[in-house]
Each structure stands twice: as structure tokens, then as C-alpha cells.
Amino acid sequence: ESIDAERDAGNMTFCWQHTHITIPKSQSLIWLNLISFLNLLILSLSDPRISEVALLCGTTPPPRNPSYIPNFVKEMENLSLLVASNHWGQFTVNSSVAPIFGLAQCHRDLSNTDCLLCYAVARTRLPHCLPAVAGRIFLDGCFLRYDSYNFFNETIGPRTDKVNCSASGSGFRGGVGKLVANLTRSAVENGGFAVGEVNSVFGL
């Protein structure tokens, strides 16, 4: 929580956690420097992991529909409410002309504050895909996607299914099997979240 300051009749009044403290004018500069330092410290303790991994945009524009952008905004606002409550959410804006399906999810190891910060960044960058009717963005800490069809039960897609850099197909399959087993075991013991690596095969 940040600390706010305001000037009143030459003195400074600071507000923190609903408590107001009035400081004489002669000490105001010292306190302003202290407040600035504390606010920077609070921000430095946050790690929303907002580095962009990928931004993938569709190429199909929406049909002529003046309500598409307002519907997109509505989609993002409802996802924001769901993410704030559950760390993830899916929402659909029904429209006979151009429906919008959206999904957002944070990694489970992010705090609620960091999750909201990550989603806010994703929400700011994903509109770069407009006016295309599809787009998705991967950040280090969260994922956000919208599309014109119900993709909620998909696990892979034709553009992003897999890349196998292993020279040995059997070695890759063996690594995947071991990794999935390790992740499943760890996730059960860790509230549904796990990361791991086996022979250069990485998973989350």
C-alpha cells in the first residue's frame, strides 16, 4: 500500500493505512524523501513477471460491426474481475455478428497483487492485435487470449502445438513422460502448481 502526502497551510499531512499524520513545514523535506524511498521499496518487493515471451495475432478482421471494440473492452473488464477473484477466468461476449471468447490466467506462484499487475500489462499490450479477431500474449507470469470461437477446451493449436529440438524422437518422448510424471506429483503437493525439466524438456 502506497503512502500519500498533501500540503496544508505550509505543513505536510501524510496518510497511510487510513491514519493521518501532520508534520511541521521544517521537517517536510525529510519526510518527503522518506516517503519516496518507502514507496520505491514497496514496488521493488513486487515481482509480477511481466517480461513478454510472445505476442501472437490473428490476421482475420472482424465483420463490419461498430460494437466490436466496446465488446472487446467489456470482455477485458469481465476477465479482470475474474482474475482478481480466482487468479484466472474465462468470459464470453455473445454477439450474433462477432462473438468474443476470452481467457486469462496467472501462474499460481504469483501473489494476488502481482497477478493483477501482470494481467494489467497483458491487457495493455494485447490490443496491439486489433482489429484482428484473435490474439494471445504470453508474459512470464500470466497469459491472455481472445478469439472468435470457443477455444476453452483446447490444449494445443496448429500454430503453437510443439517444437521438438531433440535429435532423438524416442529420447524426447521419454523425457516428456518423466517430466509429466514429476510435474503431476509436485503439483499435487504444491497446490496445483509445478515447474520442472528433464533432459532439456521443460514444463509448467
N, CA, C and O of each residue as an XYZ file, in Angstrom:
816
protein
N       0.852     -1.185      0.000
C       0.000      0.000      0.000
C       0.882      1.228      0.000
O       1.804      1.323      0.811
N       0.619      2.181     -0.902
C       1.441      3.365     -1.003
C       1.094      4.364      0.079
O       0.054      4.270      0.731
N       1.997      5.336      0.259
C       1.834      6.376      1.257
C       1.659      7.691      0.533
O       2.490      8.047     -0.303
N       0.594      8.426      0.834
C       0.277      9.656      0.141
C       0.563     10.852      1.028
O       0.539     10.754      2.254
N       0.835     11.992      0.386
C       1.130     13.213      1.125
C       0.417     14.379      0.478
O       0.254     14.417     -0.742
N      -0.020     15.351      1.310
C      -0.628     16.562      0.789
C      -0.216     17.744      1.660
O       0.058     17.583      2.850
N      -0.176     18.928      1.061
C       0.260     20.122      1.768
C      -0.961     20.893      2.274
O      -1.947     21.045      1.553
N      -0.888     21.381      3.521
C      -1.997     22.129      4.108
C      -1.438     23.222      5.006
O      -0.874     22.939      6.063
N      -1.599     24.499      4.572
C      -1.161     25.656      5.364
C       0.315     25.572      5.721
O       0.711     25.891      6.842
N       1.124     25.141      4.760
C       2.563     25.104      4.988
C       3.049     23.828      5.627
O       4.243     23.534      5.574
N       2.168     23.064      6.227
C       2.542     21.783      6.821
C       2.242     20.658      5.831
O       1.564     20.868      4.825
N       2.758     19.460      6.130
C       2.500     18.297      5.280
C       1.686     17.290      6.066
O       1.999     16.983      7.216
N       0.625     16.771      5.429
C      -0.190     15.727      6.042
C      -0.004     14.443      5.266
O      -0.241     14.393      4.059
N       0.429     13.391      5.975
C       0.672     12.100      5.363
C      -0.457     11.146      5.746
O      -0.943     11.152      6.877
N      -0.861     10.323      4.769
C      -1.922      9.344      5.006
C      -1.384      7.961      4.697
O      -0.890      7.713      3.597
N      -1.477      7.068      5.653
C      -1.031      5.677      5.469
C      -1.940      4.783      6.283
O      -2.084      4.957      7.493
N      -2.561      3.813      5.600
C      -3.488      2.889      6.240
C      -4.547      3.657      7.027
O      -4.851      3.328      8.174
N      -5.109      4.698      6.379
C      -6.207      5.495      6.932
C      -5.810      6.290      8.167
O      -6.678      6.758      8.904
N      -4.519      6.450      8.402
C      -4.040      7.255      9.528
C      -3.412      8.536      8.987
O      -2.549      8.472      8.112
N      -3.831      9.705      9.496
C      -3.323     10.988      9.042
C      -2.318     11.534     10.055
O      -2.588     11.584     11.255
N      -1.154     11.940      9.548
C      -0.091     12.467     10.411
C       0.336     13.814      9.840
O       0.719     13.906      8.673
N       0.269     14.874     10.675
C       0.669     16.207     10.240
C       2.091     16.489     10.713
O       2.413     16.330     11.890
N       2.944     16.918      9.760
C       4.358     17.162     10.027
C       4.635     18.655      9.821
O       4.191     19.225      8.824
N       5.357     19.297     10.741
C       5.700     20.714     10.566
C       6.447     20.945      9.257
O       7.121     20.052      8.745
N       6.316     22.161      8.725
C       6.920     22.511      7.444
C       8.427     22.295      7.461
O       9.000     21.887      6.450
N       9.081     22.561      8.591
C      10.539     22.450      8.670
C      11.023     21.022      8.453
O      12.173     20.817      8.064
N      10.155     20.017      8.703
C      10.558     18.616      8.557
C       9.975     17.969      7.304
O      10.158     16.775      7.069
N       9.265     18.776      6.496
C       8.551     18.200      5.358
C       9.488     17.561      4.350
O       9.204     16.469      3.859
N      10.610     18.222      4.025
C      11.527     17.696      3.009
C      12.077     16.340      3.413
O      12.179     15.432      2.588
N      12.432     16.205      4.689
C      12.954     14.928      5.179
C      11.904     13.839      5.007
O      12.204     12.735      4.552
N      10.670     14.167      5.378
C       9.603     13.165      5.284
C       9.258     12.827      3.834
O       8.952     11.676      3.519
N       9.306     13.815      2.962
C       9.036     13.530      1.548
C      10.057     12.561      0.971
O       9.703     11.648      0.225
N      11.323     12.762      1.317
C      12.361     11.844      0.856
C      12.144     10.444      1.413
O      12.341      9.451      0.713
N      11.737     10.373      2.679
C      11.499      9.083      3.308
C      10.315      8.368      2.651
O      10.373      7.164      2.403
N       9.234      9.119      2.369
C       8.054      8.520      1.736
C       8.394      8.010      0.347
O       7.975      6.917     -0.033
N       9.160      8.801     -0.423
C       9.556      8.365     -1.768
C      10.348      7.068     -1.705
O      10.148      6.169     -2.522
N      11.255      6.976     -0.726
C      12.066      5.762     -0.576
C      11.189      4.565     -0.228
O      11.374      3.477     -0.775
N      10.227      4.764      0.687
C       9.375      3.653      1.103
C       8.489      3.171     -0.040
O       8.284      1.968     -0.198
N       7.959      4.105     -0.844
C       7.133      3.695     -1.982
C       7.948      2.912     -3.006
O       7.454      1.942     -3.580
N       9.193      3.328     -3.238
C      10.060      2.583     -4.155
C      10.379      1.207     -3.608
O      10.467      0.236     -4.360
N      10.556      1.121     -2.279
C      10.841     -0.167     -1.650
C       9.669     -1.113     -1.805
O       9.855     -2.296     -2.091
N       8.449     -0.593     -1.616
C       7.259     -1.427     -1.765
C       7.175     -1.986     -3.173
O       6.894     -3.169     -3.363
N       7.422     -1.115     -4.179
C       7.364     -1.566     -5.566
C       8.453     -2.579     -5.883
O       8.237     -3.506     -6.664
N       9.635     -2.402     -5.270
C      10.748     -3.304     -5.575
C      10.504     -4.699     -5.044
O      11.069     -5.665     -5.557
N       9.659     -4.824     -4.009
C       9.356     -6.134     -3.444
C       8.368     -6.911     -4.313
O       8.185     -8.113     -4.116
N       7.730     -6.236     -5.271
C       6.778     -6.874     -6.158
C       7.507     -7.481     -7.352
O       8.474     -6.912     -7.859
N       7.030     -8.646     -7.794
C       7.633     -9.298     -8.960
C       6.516     -9.894     -9.814
O       6.272    -11.099     -9.764
N       5.830     -9.045    -10.607
C       4.718     -9.551    -11.406
C       5.141    -10.340    -12.632
O       4.283    -10.900    -13.316
N       6.440    -10.406    -12.938
C       6.969    -11.166    -14.067
C       6.257    -10.780    -15.370
O       5.496    -11.566    -15.934
N       6.521     -9.569    -15.826
C       5.816     -9.016    -16.981
C       6.655     -9.033    -18.255
O       6.275     -8.405    -19.243
N       7.778     -9.733    -18.257
C       8.566     -9.837    -19.487
C       7.750    -10.576    -20.549
O       7.157    -11.618    -20.272
N       7.727    -10.032    -21.755
C       6.913    -10.616    -22.818
C       7.643    -11.771    -23.487
O       8.771    -11.617    -23.955
N       6.996    -12.921    -23.528
C       7.529    -14.105    -24.185
C       7.082    -14.143    -25.642
O       7.884    -14.411    -26.536
N       5.809    -13.877    -25.876
C       5.298    -13.912    -27.248
C       3.981    -13.161    -27.344
O       3.171    -13.176    -26.418
N       3.782    -12.506    -28.478
C       2.512    -11.882    -28.821
C       2.106    -12.424    -30.181
O       2.769    -12.149    -31.181
N       1.023    -13.191    -30.228
C       0.585    -13.844    -31.455
C      -0.770    -13.277    -31.862
O      -1.746    -13.385    -31.120
N      -0.820    -12.683    -33.029
C      -2.041    -12.034    -33.509
C      -2.609    -12.777    -34.706
O      -1.867    -13.278    -35.551
N      -3.935    -12.842    -34.769
C      -4.586    -13.388    -35.943
C      -4.510    -12.405    -37.096
O      -3.975    -11.304    -36.957
N      -5.041    -12.807    -38.218
C      -4.996    -11.960    -39.410
C      -6.385    -11.620    -39.951
O      -6.507    -10.810    -40.870
N      -7.431    -12.230    -39.390
C      -8.779    -12.003    -39.881
C      -9.413    -10.806    -39.187
O      -9.503    -10.792    -37.960
N      -9.854     -9.803    -39.938
C     -10.521     -8.662    -39.310
C     -11.965     -9.015    -38.978
O     -12.524     -9.934    -39.578
N     -12.575     -8.310    -38.042
C     -13.977     -8.586    -37.717
C     -14.893     -8.102    -38.828
O     -14.509     -7.221    -39.597
N     -16.102     -8.662    -38.931
C     -17.068     -8.120    -39.886
C     -17.441     -6.697    -39.478
O     -17.186     -6.269    -38.352
N     -18.041     -5.986    -40.403
C     -18.434     -4.613    -40.081
C     -19.390     -4.619    -38.895
O     -20.526     -5.080    -38.996
N     -18.913     -4.103    -37.784
C     -19.692     -4.149    -36.545
C     -19.202     -3.031    -35.634
O     -18.127     -3.154    -35.045
N     -19.950     -1.959    -35.503
C     -19.480     -0.825    -34.690
C     -19.350     -1.144    -33.212
O     -18.744     -0.375    -32.465
N     -19.915     -2.274    -32.774
C     -19.864     -2.610    -31.352
C     -18.697     -3.533    -31.006
O     -18.566     -3.940    -29.852
N     -17.839     -3.876    -31.985
C     -16.785     -4.858    -31.695
C     -15.806     -4.332    -30.644
O     -15.499     -5.040    -29.685
N     -15.317     -3.114    -30.807
C     -14.361     -2.578    -29.843
C     -14.986     -2.428    -28.457
O     -14.361     -2.831    -27.476
N     -16.208     -1.859    -28.329
C     -16.846     -1.842    -26.997
C     -17.013     -3.238    -26.408
O     -16.866     -3.420    -25.199
N     -17.317     -4.222    -27.243
C     -17.438     -5.595    -26.742
C     -16.092     -6.135    -26.284
O     -16.012     -6.870    -25.300
N     -15.036     -5.769    -26.999
C     -13.690     -6.179    -26.583
C     -13.349     -5.594    -25.218
O     -12.805     -6.288    -24.358
N     -13.664     -4.328    -25.020
C     -13.421     -3.680    -23.730
C     -14.227     -4.371    -22.635
O     -13.718     -4.604    -21.538
N     -15.481     -4.698    -22.931
C     -16.329     -5.415    -21.964
C     -15.722     -6.766    -21.612
O     -15.725     -7.172    -20.449
N     -15.204     -7.456    -22.616
C     -14.546     -8.754    -22.398
C     -13.375     -8.616    -21.428
O     -13.263     -9.388    -20.475
N     -12.516     -7.648    -21.664
C     -11.339     -7.451    -20.824
C     -11.722     -7.052    -19.401
O     -11.076     -7.480    -18.445
N     -12.759     -6.242    -19.253
C     -13.189     -5.814    -17.922
C     -13.718     -6.982    -17.110
O     -13.425     -7.092    -15.919
N     -14.491     -7.853    -17.736
C     -15.023     -9.018    -17.018
C     -13.920    -10.013    -16.677
O     -13.949    -10.625    -15.609
N     -12.957    -10.180    -17.564
C     -11.819    -11.048    -17.242
C     -11.040    -10.485    -16.062
O     -10.561    -11.240    -15.216
N     -10.914     -9.170    -16.002
C     -10.193     -8.538    -14.899
C     -10.845     -8.876    -13.561
O     -10.144     -9.170    -12.593
N     -12.175     -8.839    -13.494
C     -12.888     -9.166    -12.261
C     -12.662    -10.627    -11.871
O     -12.479    -10.942    -10.695
N     -12.677    -11.508    -12.858
C     -12.483    -12.932    -12.575
C     -11.061    -13.215    -12.115
O     -10.853    -13.996    -11.187
N     -10.084    -12.587    -12.755
C      -8.688    -12.780    -12.367
C      -8.454    -12.272    -10.948
O      -7.717    -12.891    -10.181
N      -9.075    -11.155    -10.599
C      -8.923    -10.604     -9.246
C      -9.442    -11.561     -8.187
O      -8.933    -11.583     -7.067
N     -10.452    -12.352     -8.529
C     -11.054    -13.267     -7.555
C     -10.421    -14.649     -7.566
O     -10.304    -15.285     -6.518
N     -10.010    -15.122     -8.746
C      -9.641    -16.531     -8.882
C      -8.257    -16.805     -9.459
O      -7.867    -17.966     -9.589
N      -7.498    -15.749     -9.811
C      -6.207    -15.937    -10.484
C      -6.384    -16.352    -11.940
O      -5.389    -16.486    -12.652
N      -7.599    -16.559    -12.404
C      -7.847    -16.903    -13.789
C      -9.324    -16.636    -14.101
O     -10.124    -16.398    -13.196
N      -9.672    -16.677    -15.371
C     -11.069    -16.524    -15.722
C     -11.288    -16.710    -17.207
O     -10.380    -16.513    -18.015
N     -12.512    -17.094    -17.556
C     -12.916    -17.167    -18.951
C     -14.279    -16.493    -19.073
O     -15.138    -16.636    -18.203
N     -14.462    -15.762    -20.161
C     -15.693    -14.999    -20.317
C     -16.006    -14.882    -21.804
O     -15.108    -14.834    -22.644
N     -17.302    -14.838    -22.109
C     -17.743    -14.731    -23.496
C     -18.705    -13.568    -23.648
O     -19.670    -13.442    -22.894
N     -18.437    -12.734    -24.613
C     -19.383    -11.692    -25.014
C     -20.144    -12.235    -26.214
O     -19.605    -12.333    -27.316
N     -21.401    -12.586    -25.985
C     -22.194    -13.174    -27.060
C     -22.646    -12.104    -28.038
O     -23.174    -11.061    -27.651
N     -22.428    -12.387    -29.295
C     -22.850    -11.490    -30.365
C     -23.096    -12.325    -31.605
O     -22.265    -13.152    -31.982
N     -24.227    -12.111    -32.231
C     -24.539    -12.878    -33.436
C     -23.609    -12.520    -34.595
O     -23.435    -13.308    -35.525
N     -23.017    -11.335    -34.533
C     -22.133    -10.884    -35.608
C     -20.687    -11.298    -35.360
O     -20.038    -11.875    -36.232
N     -20.185    -10.993    -34.151
C     -18.773    -11.275    -33.843
C     -18.615    -11.557    -32.355
O     -18.262    -10.653    -31.597
N     -18.867    -12.790    -31.919
C     -18.673    -13.117    -30.503
C     -17.197    -13.046    -30.122
O     -16.313    -13.213    -30.962
N     -16.954    -12.799    -28.852
C     -15.574    -12.736    -28.355
C     -15.442    -13.687    -27.170
O     -16.153    -13.558    -26.173
N     -14.526    -14.639    -27.290
C     -14.212    -15.572    -26.217
C     -12.854    -15.177    -25.641
O     -11.895    -14.978    -26.386
N     -12.775    -15.066    -24.326
C     -11.524    -14.649    -23.713
C     -11.138    -15.512    -22.532
O     -11.992    -16.041    -21.821
N      -9.828    -15.646    -22.333
C      -9.311    -16.415    -21.201
C      -8.051    -15.737    -20.685
O      -7.189    -15.326    -21.461
N      -7.958    -15.627    -19.374
C      -6.767    -15.063    -18.725
C      -6.383    -15.953    -17.561
O      -7.248    -16.499    -16.876
N      -5.086    -16.100    -17.334
C      -4.621    -16.957    -16.241
C      -3.248    -16.511    -15.772
O      -2.361    -16.216    -16.573
N      -3.091    -16.470    -14.455
C      -1.787    -16.187    -13.852
C      -1.164    -17.478    -13.350
O      -1.874    -18.425    -13.009
N       0.149    -17.518    -13.305
C       0.823    -18.636    -12.664
C       0.470    -18.630    -11.179
O       0.358    -17.573    -10.558
N       0.302    -19.805    -10.632
C      -0.202    -19.911     -9.274
C       0.777    -19.407     -8.213
O       0.376    -19.159     -7.076
N       2.047    -19.254     -8.567
C       3.007    -18.790     -7.581
C       3.032    -17.267     -7.473
O       3.754    -16.733     -6.632
N       2.264    -16.552     -8.299
C       2.176    -15.096     -8.174
C       1.214    -14.724     -7.054
O       0.191    -15.379     -6.859
N       1.548    -13.676     -6.328
C       0.604    -13.143     -5.345
C      -0.567    -12.517     -6.080
O      -0.504    -12.305     -7.291
N      -1.644    -12.217     -5.346
C      -2.805    -11.619     -5.988
C      -2.445    -10.271     -6.615
O      -2.887     -9.958     -7.720
N      -1.642     -9.478     -5.905
C      -1.229     -8.174     -6.429
C      -0.404     -8.328     -7.694
O      -0.638     -7.628     -8.679
N       0.566     -9.244     -7.673
C       1.416     -9.450     -8.847
C       0.612     -9.999    -10.021
O       0.881     -9.669    -11.176
N      -0.367    -10.830     -9.719
C      -1.229    -11.368    -10.769
C      -1.995    -10.240    -11.452
O      -2.075    -10.191    -12.680
N      -2.559     -9.334    -10.654
C      -3.307     -8.217    -11.226
C      -2.404     -7.299    -12.037
O      -2.812     -6.785    -13.079
N      -1.181     -7.090    -11.563
C      -0.233     -6.259    -12.315
C       0.128     -6.909    -13.644
O       0.200     -6.239    -14.673
N       0.353     -8.213    -13.614
C       0.700     -8.932    -14.841
C      -0.461     -8.868    -15.825
O      -0.262     -8.618    -17.014
N      -1.677     -9.096    -15.324
C      -2.845     -9.036    -16.208
C      -3.012     -7.636    -16.800
O      -3.351     -7.487    -17.974
N      -2.770     -6.610    -15.975
C      -2.906     -5.234    -16.457
C      -1.956     -4.960    -17.616
O      -2.327     -4.293    -18.582
N      -0.733     -5.474    -17.523
C       0.239     -5.285    -18.612
C      -0.210     -6.056    -19.854
O      -0.156     -5.536    -20.969
N      -0.651     -7.295    -19.654
C      -1.123     -8.097    -20.789
C      -2.306     -7.424    -21.474
O      -2.394     -7.393    -22.701
N      -3.204     -6.893    -20.671
C      -4.392     -6.225    -21.212
C      -4.010     -4.969    -21.994
O      -4.693     -4.603    -22.950
N      -2.944     -4.322    -21.602
C      -2.490     -3.124    -22.308
C      -1.848     -3.478    -23.645
O      -1.991     -2.738    -24.618
N      -1.141     -4.605    -23.698
C      -0.400     -4.965    -24.915
C      -1.222     -5.750    -25.924
O      -1.002     -5.631    -27.129
N      -2.167     -6.550    -25.443
C      -2.928     -7.410    -26.364
C      -3.725     -6.623    -27.408
O      -3.859     -7.109    -28.532
N      -4.263     -5.437    -27.103
C      -4.981     -4.682    -28.153
C      -4.140     -4.311    -29.363
O      -4.684     -3.846    -30.365
N      -2.816     -4.508    -29.296
C      -1.990     -4.309    -30.484
C      -2.419     -5.251    -31.606
O      -2.130     -5.005    -32.777
N      -3.115     -6.342    -31.237
C      -3.590     -7.283    -32.242
C      -4.844     -6.776    -32.963
O      -5.137     -7.232    -34.068
N      -5.570     -5.866    -32.373
C      -6.770     -5.338    -33.020
C      -6.396     -4.637    -34.324
O      -5.332     -4.024    -34.400
N      -7.246     -4.714    -35.354
C      -8.629     -5.208    -35.318
C      -8.796     -6.701    -35.592
O      -9.917     -7.141    -35.847
N      -7.742     -7.485    -35.550
C      -7.878     -8.929    -35.761
C      -8.799     -9.521    -34.695
O      -8.848     -9.037    -33.564
N      -9.523    -10.568    -35.068
C     -10.490    -11.166    -34.149
C      -9.845    -12.209    -33.242
O     -10.546    -12.918    -32.518
N      -8.528    -12.309    -33.274
C      -7.847    -13.285    -32.429
C      -6.480    -12.751    -32.023
O      -5.799    -12.080    -32.798
N      -6.100    -13.062    -30.801
C      -4.781    -12.678    -30.327
C      -4.503    -13.325    -28.992
O      -5.421    -13.629    -28.231
N      -3.237    -13.532    -28.713
C      -2.841    -14.080    -27.408
C      -1.477    -13.524    -27.048
O      -0.646    -13.248    -27.913
N      -1.268    -13.368    -25.753
C       0.009    -12.860    -25.279
C       0.478    -13.711    -24.113
O      -0.291    -14.039    -23.210
N       1.754    -14.060    -24.150
C       2.389    -14.822    -23.084
C       3.375    -13.891    -22.369
O       4.316    -13.392    -22.987
N       3.163    -13.659    -21.086
C       4.143    -12.996    -20.246
C       4.730    -14.041    -19.304
O       4.190    -15.139    -19.169
N       5.828    -13.698    -18.660
C       6.454    -14.656    -17.752
C       5.514    -15.096    -16.636
O       5.620    -16.214    -16.131
N       4.595    -14.212    -16.253
C       3.736    -14.537    -15.114
C       2.288    -14.801    -15.438
O       1.543    -15.241    -14.563
N       1.855    -14.549    -16.670
C       0.437    -14.716    -16.985
C       0.222    -14.876    -18.485
O       1.139    -14.711    -19.289
N      -1.027    -15.206    -18.836
C      -1.412    -15.479    -20.216
C      -2.771    -14.861    -20.467
O      -3.646    -14.895    -19.601
N      -2.951    -14.295    -21.651
C      -4.237    -13.684    -22.012
C      -4.516    -13.964    -23.487
O      -3.648    -13.797    -24.343
N      -5.751    -14.393    -23.763
C      -6.117    -14.721    -25.141
C      -7.564    -14.338    -25.406
O      -8.417    -14.442    -24.525
N      -7.830    -13.898    -26.621
C      -9.206    -13.732    -27.089
C      -9.310    -14.317    -28.494
O      -8.325    -14.367    -29.231
N     -10.511    -14.757    -28.856
C     -10.703    -15.338    -30.183
C     -12.179    -15.272    -30.537
O     -13.012    -14.883    -29.719
N     -12.491    -15.657    -31.767
C     -13.863    -15.575    -32.256
C     -14.620    -16.887    -32.118
O     -15.774    -16.979    -32.535
N     -13.979    -17.917    -31.530
C     -14.646    -19.202    -31.330
C     -14.293    -19.732    -29.936
O     -13.380    -19.236    -29.277
N     -15.033    -20.740    -29.514
C     -14.829    -21.309    -28.184
C     -13.610    -22.228    -28.182
O     -13.674    -23.369    -28.641
N     -12.517    -21.717    -27.665
C     -11.260    -22.475    -27.616
C     -10.959    -23.004    -26.221
O      -9.869    -23.526    -25.988
N     -11.902    -22.881    -25.285
C     -11.617    -23.122    -23.880
C     -11.137    -24.544    -23.578
O     -10.414    -24.751    -22.603
N     -11.520    -25.517    -24.388
C     -11.118    -26.902    -24.116
C      -9.936    -27.354    -24.965
O      -9.594    -28.537    -24.975
N      -9.315    -26.424    -25.674
C      -8.154    -26.779    -26.475
C      -6.910    -26.916    -25.606
O      -6.728    -26.168    -24.646
N      -6.075    -27.854    -25.942
C      -4.772    -27.985    -25.285
C      -3.631    -27.577    -26.206
O      -2.580    -27.142    -25.736
N      -3.827    -27.715    -27.504
C      -2.811    -27.308    -28.478
C      -3.502    -26.623    -29.644
O      -4.720    -26.710    -29.799
N      -2.718    -25.950    -30.452
C      -3.234    -25.330    -31.655
C      -2.270    -25.565    -32.789
O      -1.116    -25.917    -32.546
N      -2.704    -25.383    -34.024
C      -1.827    -25.671    -35.172
C      -0.594    -24.779    -35.230
O       0.426    -25.179    -35.791
N      -0.668    -23.573    -34.657
C       0.482    -22.667    -34.708
C       1.430    -22.851    -33.537
O       2.610    -22.515    -33.637
N       0.929    -23.380    -32.427
C       1.732    -23.382    -31.196
C       1.724    -24.743    -30.518
O       1.839    -24.813    -29.295
N       1.592    -25.830    -31.278
C       1.458    -27.128    -30.634
C       2.756    -27.584    -29.965
O       2.756    -27.862    -28.765
N       3.871    -27.669    -30.717
C       5.125    -28.094    -30.101
C       6.297    -27.801    -31.033
O       6.137    -27.692    -32.249
N       7.450    -27.680    -30.444
C       8.700    -27.619    -31.196
C       9.651    -28.606    -30.551
O       9.979    -28.467    -29.373
N      10.094    -29.592    -31.294
C      10.974    -30.619    -30.774
C      12.389    -30.362    -31.291
O      12.687    -30.567    -32.468
N      13.252    -29.908    -30.377
C      14.636    -29.616    -30.752
C      15.561    -30.794    -30.499
O      16.769    -30.689    -30.710
N      15.016    -31.904    -30.054
C      15.833    -33.070    -29.743
C      16.156    -33.846    -31.010
O      15.312    -33.997    -31.893
N      17.383    -34.334    -31.086
C      17.769    -35.143    -32.243
C      17.153    -36.532    -32.190
O      17.064    -37.219    -33.208
N      16.730    -36.943    -31.002
C      16.192    -38.282    -30.825
C      14.717    -38.203    -30.452
O      14.359    -37.671    -29.401
N      13.858    -38.743    -31.332
C      12.431    -38.749    -31.041
C      12.102    -39.569    -29.812
O      11.283    -39.160    -28.989
N      12.738    -40.734    -29.682
C      12.468    -41.585    -28.525
C      12.971    -40.940    -27.241
O      12.341    -41.066    -26.191
N      14.116    -40.243    -27.324
C      14.635    -39.550    -26.144
C      13.721    -38.431    -25.716
O      13.523    -38.202    -24.523
N      13.158    -37.727    -26.691
C      12.228    -36.644    -26.377
C      10.970    -37.185    -25.713
O      10.506    -36.638    -24.713
N      10.416    -38.260    -26.271
C       9.203    -38.848    -25.704
C       9.451    -39.351    -24.287
O       8.603    -39.201    -23.407
N      10.619    -39.949    -24.077
C      10.941    -40.428    -22.732
C      11.056    -39.281    -21.747
O      10.585    -39.379    -20.613
N      11.694    -38.171    -22.185
C      11.816    -37.004    -21.313
C      10.475    -36.407    -20.982
O      10.240    -35.990    -19.848
N       9.569    -36.358    -21.985
C       8.229    -35.828    -21.746
C       7.484    -36.675    -20.729
O       6.830    -36.144    -19.831
N       7.582    -37.988    -20.866
C       6.899    -38.880    -19.929
C       7.371    -38.689    -18.502
O       6.565    -38.608    -17.575
N       8.694    -38.616    -18.328
C       9.239    -38.417    -16.984
C       8.848    -37.042    -16.428
O       8.523    -36.903    -15.249
N       8.889    -36.035    -17.300
C       8.566    -34.682    -16.857
C       7.110    -34.585    -16.407
O       6.820    -34.002    -15.363
N       6.198    -35.153    -17.190
C       4.780    -35.101    -16.827
C       4.545    -35.801    -15.489
O       3.783    -35.318    -14.652
N       5.200    -36.932    -15.299
C       5.057    -37.655    -14.024
C       5.573    -36.807    -12.861
O       4.937    -36.730    -11.809
N       6.733    -36.172    -13.059
C       7.301    -35.334    -11.995
C       6.410    -34.130    -11.699
O       6.178    -33.790    -10.539
N       5.912    -33.486    -12.763
C       5.070    -32.310    -12.571
C       3.772    -32.672    -11.873
O       3.304    -31.939    -11.001
N       3.190    -33.798    -12.253
C       1.933    -34.226    -11.632
C       2.128    -34.465    -10.141
O       1.312    -34.033     -9.326
N       3.200    -35.147     -9.788
C       3.465    -35.436     -8.389
C       3.719    -34.146     -7.599
O       3.212    -33.976     -6.490
N       4.505    -33.246     -8.182
C       4.819    -31.997     -7.492
C       3.598    -31.098     -7.368
O       3.408    -30.442     -6.343
N       2.767    -31.065     -8.411
C       1.592    -30.199     -8.385
C       0.600    -30.628     -7.308
O      -0.021    -29.788     -6.657
N       0.454    -31.933     -7.125
C      -0.448    -32.435     -6.083
C       0.001    -31.965     -4.708
O      -0.825    -31.692     -3.837
N       1.310    -31.871     -4.515
C       1.853    -31.483     -3.218
C       2.016    -29.970     -3.075
O       2.367    -29.481     -2.001
N       1.759    -29.225     -4.167
C       2.062    -27.789     -4.152
C       0.879    -26.941     -4.627
O       1.062    -25.937     -5.316
N      -0.326    -27.352     -4.255
C      -1.500    -26.554     -4.568
C      -1.828    -26.451     -6.039
O      -2.459    -25.482     -6.463
N      -1.412    -27.435     -6.833
C      -1.750    -27.434     -8.250
C      -0.734    -26.761     -9.147
O      -0.984    -26.612    -10.343
N       0.413    -26.345     -8.605
C       1.418    -25.653     -9.416
C       2.743    -26.396     -9.352
O       3.145    -26.875     -8.292
N       3.429    -26.491    -10.511
C       4.745    -27.123    -10.537
C       5.482    -26.725    -11.805
O       4.865    -26.476    -12.841
N       6.787    -26.668    -11.717
C       7.649    -26.474    -12.882
C       8.743    -27.531    -12.823
O       9.061    -28.050    -11.753
N       9.319    -27.847    -13.990
C      10.364    -28.856    -13.971
C      11.070    -28.962    -15.309
O      10.689    -28.326    -16.292
N      12.124    -29.797    -15.317
C      12.930    -30.018    -16.519
C      13.545    -31.403    -16.453
O      14.061    -31.809    -15.412
N      13.492    -32.129    -17.559
C      14.111    -33.440    -17.685
C      14.777    -33.517    -19.049
O      14.099    -33.478    -20.076
N      16.073    -33.625    -19.066
C      16.815    -33.784    -20.321
C      16.440    -32.726    -21.367
O      16.127    -33.046    -22.514
N      16.481    -31.473    -20.943
C      16.186    -30.330    -21.823
C      14.726    -30.251    -22.269
O      14.411    -29.533    -23.218
N      13.839    -30.977    -21.600
C      12.399    -30.841    -21.819
C      11.843    -30.075    -20.619
O      11.973    -30.523    -19.479
N      11.229    -28.933    -20.871
C      10.762    -28.056    -19.802
C       9.245    -28.045    -19.759
O       8.582    -28.137    -20.792
N       8.702    -27.933    -18.557
C       7.246    -27.922    -18.428
C       6.783    -27.128    -17.224
O       7.529    -26.922    -16.266
N       5.533    -26.684    -17.293
C       4.909    -25.924    -16.202
C       3.463    -26.373    -16.079
O       2.731    -25.872    -15.225
